[in-house]
Amino acid sequence: MATWDDVRAIADALPEVSETPERTWRVRGRAFVLERPLRVADRAHLGDLAPVDPPMAIHVADLGVKEALLGAEPDVYFTTPHFDGYAAVLARLDALGTDELREVVVDSWLCRAPRRLARAWLAEHPSPDDGYAAR
């Protein structure tokens, strides 16, 4: 089970990352992972499926990746109408293992980091078999 301390450790190990007190991690000013408390409308939409703890919002490469995550692991990844048409998903942090957390945080960072920075990081960190996002 992953924790916010795990998120912090993974994100802070990536180049040029800053964190705000609100648990938002940015690369050169662009948020890539953040705590996203559910709003009243989100809870109404999700009903009994709404998690008790605030979920983690994760930027993804595109809407295809979003749909793949939502379809593959609906117990982990979900969305609300607020994120319709936007390449981001919400995740139940307590439903993620640390390996999967590492993969989604790194992939999110790769999506938001400047291309040169992302390519330099990828050159130094070969992708695991299940891979980081290609840039």
PyRosetta script that sets phi, psi and omega in degrees:
from pyrosetta import init, pose_from_sequence

init()
pose = pose_from_sequence("MATWDDVRAIADALPEVSETPERTWRVRGRAFVLERPLRVADRAHLGDLAPVDPPMAIHVADLGVKEALLGAEPDVYFTTPHFDGYAAVLARLDALGTDELREVVVDSWLCRAPRRLARAWLAEHPSPDDGYAAR")
pose.set_psi(1, 124.9)
pose.set_omega(1, -178.2)
pose.set_phi(2, -82.1)
pose.set_psi(2, 155.8)
pose.set_omega(2, 179.0)
pose.set_phi(3, -129.8)
pose.set_psi(3, 171.2)
pose.set_omega(3, 175.7)
pose.set_phi(4, -65.6)
pose.set_psi(4, -28.8)
pose.set_omega(4, 175.0)
pose.set_phi(5, -64.7)
pose.set_psi(5, -36.6)
pose.set_omega(5, 175.9)
pose.set_phi(6, -64.9)
pose.set_psi(6, -43.6)
pose.set_omega(6, 177.9)
pose.set_phi(7, -57.7)
pose.set_psi(7, -48.3)
pose.set_omega(7, -179.5)
pose.set_phi(8, -58.4)
pose.set_psi(8, -47.0)
pose.set_omega(8, -178.2)
pose.set_phi(9, -62.5)
pose.set_psi(9, -41.9)
pose.set_omega(9, -179.4)
pose.set_phi(10, -69.4)
pose.set_psi(10, -49.2)
pose.set_omega(10, -177.4)
pose.set_phi(11, -64.8)
pose.set_psi(11, -42.9)
pose.set_omega(11, -177.3)
pose.set_phi(12, -67.9)
pose.set_psi(12, -18.2)
pose.set_omega(12, 177.8)
pose.set_phi(13, -80.6)
pose.set_psi(13, -9.6)
pose.set_omega(13, 179.9)
pose.set_phi(14, -89.2)
pose.set_psi(14, 151.2)
pose.set_omega(14, -177.1)
pose.set_phi(15, -65.7)
pose.set_psi(15, 142.1)
pose.set_omega(15, 170.5)
pose.set_phi(16, 58.8)
pose.set_psi(16, 37.1)
pose.set_omega(16, 179.9)
pose.set_phi(17, -98.9)
pose.set_psi(17, 138.8)
pose.set_omega(17, 172.8)
pose.set_phi(18, -125.7)
pose.set_psi(18, 154.3)
pose.set_omega(18, -179.5)
pose.set_phi(19, -124.6)
pose.set_psi(19, 140.8)
pose.set_omega(19, 174.6)
pose.set_phi(20, -98.7)
pose.set_psi(20, 163.3)
pose.set_omega(20, 177.4)
pose.set_phi(21, -61.9)
pose.set_psi(21, -19.2)
pose.set_omega(21, -179.0)
pose.set_phi(22, -86.9)
pose.set_psi(22, 15.4)
pose.set_omega(22, -178.7)
pose.set_phi(23, 61.0)
pose.set_psi(23, 54.1)
pose.set_omega(23, 171.9)
pose.set_phi(24, -121.9)
pose.set_psi(24, 126.4)
pose.set_omega(24, 178.5)
pose.set_phi(25, -106.7)
pose.set_psi(25, 132.9)
pose.set_omega(25, -176.2)
pose.set_phi(26, -127.3)
pose.set_psi(26, 149.5)
pose.set_omega(26, 169.6)
pose.set_phi(27, -118.0)
pose.set_psi(27, 118.6)
pose.set_omega(27, -175.9)
pose.set_phi(28, 46.6)
pose.set_psi(28, 46.2)
pose.set_omega(28, 175.2)
pose.set_phi(29, 85.0)
pose.set_psi(29, -4.1)
pose.set_omega(29, -178.2)
pose.set_phi(30, -104.7)
pose.set_psi(30, 116.9)
pose.set_omega(30, -179.8)
pose.set_phi(31, -64.2)
pose.set_psi(31, 139.2)
pose.set_omega(31, 176.5)
pose.set_phi(32, -126.5)
pose.set_psi(32, -28.5)
pose.set_omega(32, 177.2)
pose.set_phi(33, -142.6)
pose.set_psi(33, 137.6)
pose.set_omega(33, 179.3)
pose.set_phi(34, -157.4)
pose.set_psi(34, 155.9)
pose.set_omega(34, 171.1)
pose.set_phi(35, -75.0)
pose.set_psi(35, 130.8)
pose.set_omega(35, -176.7)
pose.set_phi(36, -129.0)
pose.set_psi(36, 84.9)
pose.set_omega(36, 177.5)
pose.set_phi(37, -55.4)
pose.set_psi(37, 142.9)
pose.set_omega(37, 179.6)
pose.set_phi(38, -74.9)
pose.set_psi(38, 140.7)
pose.set_omega(38, 177.0)
pose.set_phi(39, -90.5)
pose.set_psi(39, 171.4)
pose.set_omega(39, -179.9)
pose.set_phi(40, -57.1)
pose.set_psi(40, -45.1)
pose.set_omega(40, 180.0)
pose.set_phi(41, -63.8)
pose.set_psi(41, -36.8)
pose.set_omega(41, 177.6)
pose.set_phi(42, -63.3)
pose.set_psi(42, -45.4)
pose.set_omega(42, -179.8)
pose.set_phi(43, -64.6)
pose.set_psi(43, -38.8)
pose.set_omega(43, 177.9)
pose.set_phi(44, -63.5)
pose.set_psi(44, -41.7)
pose.set_omega(44, 179.4)
pose.set_phi(45, -65.7)
pose.set_psi(45, -43.9)
pose.set_omega(45, -175.1)
pose.set_phi(46, -80.7)
pose.set_psi(46, -26.3)
pose.set_omega(46, -179.7)
pose.set_phi(47, 59.4)
pose.set_psi(47, -133.2)
pose.set_omega(47, -178.2)
pose.set_phi(48, -66.3)
pose.set_psi(48, -14.6)
pose.set_omega(48, 179.8)
pose.set_phi(49, -83.2)
pose.set_psi(49, -6.8)
pose.set_omega(49, -179.9)
pose.set_phi(50, -65.8)
pose.set_psi(50, 129.5)
pose.set_omega(50, 177.9)
pose.set_phi(51, -70.6)
pose.set_psi(51, 153.4)
pose.set_omega(51, 178.7)
pose.set_phi(52, -72.6)
pose.set_psi(52, -46.1)
pose.set_omega(52, -178.8)
pose.set_phi(53, -86.0)
pose.set_psi(53, 150.2)
pose.set_omega(53, 178.3)
pose.set_phi(54, -59.9)
pose.set_psi(54, 134.6)
pose.set_omega(54, 179.4)
pose.set_phi(55, -80.1)
pose.set_psi(55, 171.4)
pose.set_omega(55, 175.3)
pose.set_phi(56, -100.7)
pose.set_psi(56, 129.4)
pose.set_omega(56, 173.6)
pose.set_phi(57, -92.5)
pose.set_psi(57, 135.4)
pose.set_omega(57, -176.0)
pose.set_phi(58, -129.8)
pose.set_psi(58, 124.8)
pose.set_omega(58, 172.9)
pose.set_phi(59, -73.6)
pose.set_psi(59, 139.4)
pose.set_omega(59, 177.5)
pose.set_phi(60, -122.5)
pose.set_psi(60, 168.0)
pose.set_omega(60, -173.4)
pose.set_phi(61, -62.0)
pose.set_psi(61, -41.3)
pose.set_omega(61, -177.3)
pose.set_phi(62, -165.2)
pose.set_psi(62, 178.3)
pose.set_omega(62, -177.9)
pose.set_phi(63, -65.9)
pose.set_psi(63, -27.8)
pose.set_omega(63, 176.3)
pose.set_phi(64, -64.1)
pose.set_psi(64, -42.8)
pose.set_omega(64, 176.9)
pose.set_phi(65, -64.6)
pose.set_psi(65, -41.6)
pose.set_omega(65, 178.1)
pose.set_phi(66, -57.4)
pose.set_psi(66, -50.8)
pose.set_omega(66, -179.0)
pose.set_phi(67, -62.4)
pose.set_psi(67, -37.3)
pose.set_omega(67, 178.8)
pose.set_phi(68, -63.5)
pose.set_psi(68, -45.0)
pose.set_omega(68, 178.8)
pose.set_phi(69, -64.4)
pose.set_psi(69, -44.7)
pose.set_omega(69, -179.4)
pose.set_phi(70, -62.2)
pose.set_psi(70, -38.4)
pose.set_omega(70, -179.4)
pose.set_phi(71, -76.6)
pose.set_psi(71, -35.3)
pose.set_omega(71, -175.4)
pose.set_phi(72, -76.9)
pose.set_psi(72, -37.0)
pose.set_omega(72, -175.0)
pose.set_phi(73, -139.8)
pose.set_psi(73, 70.2)
pose.set_omega(73, -177.8)
pose.set_phi(74, -66.2)
pose.set_psi(74, -16.6)
pose.set_omega(74, 176.2)
pose.set_phi(75, -78.5)
pose.set_psi(75, -15.3)
pose.set_omega(75, -179.2)
pose.set_phi(76, -106.9)
pose.set_psi(76, -51.3)
pose.set_omega(76, -173.4)
pose.set_phi(77, -104.2)
pose.set_psi(77, 139.8)
pose.set_omega(77, 178.8)
pose.set_phi(78, -151.8)
pose.set_psi(78, 176.1)
pose.set_omega(78, 178.5)
pose.set_phi(79, -145.8)
pose.set_psi(79, 172.4)
pose.set_omega(79, 175.4)
pose.set_phi(80, -133.8)
pose.set_psi(80, 165.0)
pose.set_omega(80, 179.1)
pose.set_phi(81, -55.9)
pose.set_psi(81, -26.9)
pose.set_omega(81, 178.1)
pose.set_phi(82, -56.9)
pose.set_psi(82, -31.3)
pose.set_omega(82, -176.8)
pose.set_phi(83, -98.6)
pose.set_psi(83, 7.3)
pose.set_omega(83, 177.8)
pose.set_phi(84, -57.7)
pose.set_psi(84, 131.4)
pose.set_omega(84, 178.5)
pose.set_phi(85, 76.7)
pose.set_psi(85, 6.3)
pose.set_omega(85, -177.3)
pose.set_phi(86, -117.7)
pose.set_psi(86, 135.9)
pose.set_omega(86, -176.4)
pose.set_phi(87, -79.3)
pose.set_psi(87, 72.2)
pose.set_omega(87, 177.7)
pose.set_phi(88, -154.9)
pose.set_psi(88, 150.3)
pose.set_omega(88, 175.5)
pose.set_phi(89, -129.0)
pose.set_psi(89, 162.6)
pose.set_omega(89, 171.9)
pose.set_phi(90, -104.7)
pose.set_psi(90, 147.8)
pose.set_omega(90, -179.0)
pose.set_phi(91, -135.4)
pose.set_psi(91, 141.5)
pose.set_omega(91, 172.2)
pose.set_phi(92, -80.4)
pose.set_psi(92, 107.7)
pose.set_omega(92, -175.3)
pose.set_phi(93, -59.0)
pose.set_psi(93, -38.8)
pose.set_omega(93, -178.2)
pose.set_phi(94, -71.7)
pose.set_psi(94, -7.0)
pose.set_omega(94, 177.6)
pose.set_phi(95, -99.9)
pose.set_psi(95, -0.9)
pose.set_omega(95, -179.5)
pose.set_phi(96, -100.5)
pose.set_psi(96, 140.1)
pose.set_omega(96, 168.6)
pose.set_phi(97, -83.6)
pose.set_psi(97, 163.3)
pose.set_omega(97, -176.5)
pose.set_phi(98, -67.4)
pose.set_psi(98, -31.4)
pose.set_omega(98, 177.8)
pose.set_phi(99, -66.4)
pose.set_psi(99, -45.3)
pose.set_omega(99, 178.4)
pose.set_phi(100, -66.9)
pose.set_psi(100, -38.4)
pose.set_omega(100, 176.5)
pose.set_phi(101, -58.7)
pose.set_psi(101, -46.6)
pose.set_omega(101, 179.7)
pose.set_phi(102, -57.8)
pose.set_psi(102, -44.7)
pose.set_omega(102, -178.9)
pose.set_phi(103, -62.4)
pose.set_psi(103, -46.7)
pose.set_omega(103, -176.7)
pose.set_phi(104, -71.6)
pose.set_psi(104, -34.9)
pose.set_omega(104, 177.9)
pose.set_phi(105, -67.4)
pose.set_psi(105, -45.4)
pose.set_omega(105, 178.6)
pose.set_phi(106, -63.8)
pose.set_psi(106, -44.7)
pose.set_omega(106, 177.9)
pose.set_phi(107, -59.4)
pose.set_psi(107, -41.0)
pose.set_omega(107, 179.0)
pose.set_phi(108, -64.3)
pose.set_psi(108, -44.1)
pose.set_omega(108, 176.7)
pose.set_phi(109, -59.1)
pose.set_psi(109, -43.6)
pose.set_omega(109, 179.6)
pose.set_phi(110, -61.7)
pose.set_psi(110, -34.4)
pose.set_omega(110, 178.7)
pose.set_phi(111, -68.1)
pose.set_psi(111, -31.6)
pose.set_omega(111, -172.1)
pose.set_phi(112, -104.0)
pose.set_psi(112, -18.7)
pose.set_omega(112, -180.0)
pose.set_phi(113, -72.7)
pose.set_psi(113, 150.9)
pose.set_omega(113, 173.1)
pose.set_phi(114, -57.1)
pose.set_psi(114, 144.9)
pose.set_omega(114, -175.0)
pose.set_phi(115, -53.2)
pose.set_psi(115, -45.5)
pose.set_omega(115, -177.5)
pose.set_phi(116, -61.7)
pose.set_psi(116, -42.6)
pose.set_omega(116, 179.4)
pose.set_phi(117, -65.4)
pose.set_psi(117, -44.0)
pose.set_omega(117, 179.5)
pose.set_phi(118, -63.4)
pose.set_psi(118, -44.5)
pose.set_omega(118, 180.0)
pose.set_phi(119, -64.0)
pose.set_psi(119, -40.8)
pose.set_omega(119, 178.3)
pose.set_phi(120, -62.8)
pose.set_psi(120, -41.9)
pose.set_omega(120, 179.0)
pose.set_phi(121, -65.0)
pose.set_psi(121, -44.1)
pose.set_omega(121, 179.7)
pose.set_phi(122, -62.3)
pose.set_psi(122, -35.9)
pose.set_omega(122, 179.2)
pose.set_phi(123, -63.5)
pose.set_psi(123, -30.7)
pose.set_omega(123, -179.9)
pose.set_phi(124, -91.3)
pose.set_psi(124, -13.3)
pose.set_omega(124, -175.5)
pose.set_phi(125, -131.4)
pose.set_psi(125, 87.6)
pose.set_omega(125, 179.2)
pose.set_phi(126, -54.4)
pose.set_psi(126, 142.4)
pose.set_omega(126, -177.0)
pose.set_phi(127, -70.5)
pose.set_psi(127, 137.3)
pose.set_omega(127, 172.4)
pose.set_phi(128, -66.1)
pose.set_psi(128, 167.6)
pose.set_omega(128, -177.5)
pose.set_phi(129, -52.5)
pose.set_psi(129, -40.7)
pose.set_omega(129, 180.0)
pose.set_phi(130, -84.1)
pose.set_psi(130, -6.4)
pose.set_omega(130, 160.3)
pose.set_phi(131, 77.3)
pose.set_psi(131, 150.4)
pose.set_omega(131, 165.7)
pose.set_phi(132, -95.8)
pose.set_psi(132, 159.8)
pose.set_omega(132, -179.3)
pose.set_phi(133, -59.3)
pose.set_psi(133, 133.9)
pose.set_omega(133, 176.7)
pose.set_phi(134, -77.7)
pose.set_psi(134, 142.4)
pose.set_omega(134, 178.9)
pose.set_phi(135, -122.4)
pose.dump_pdb("model.pdb")
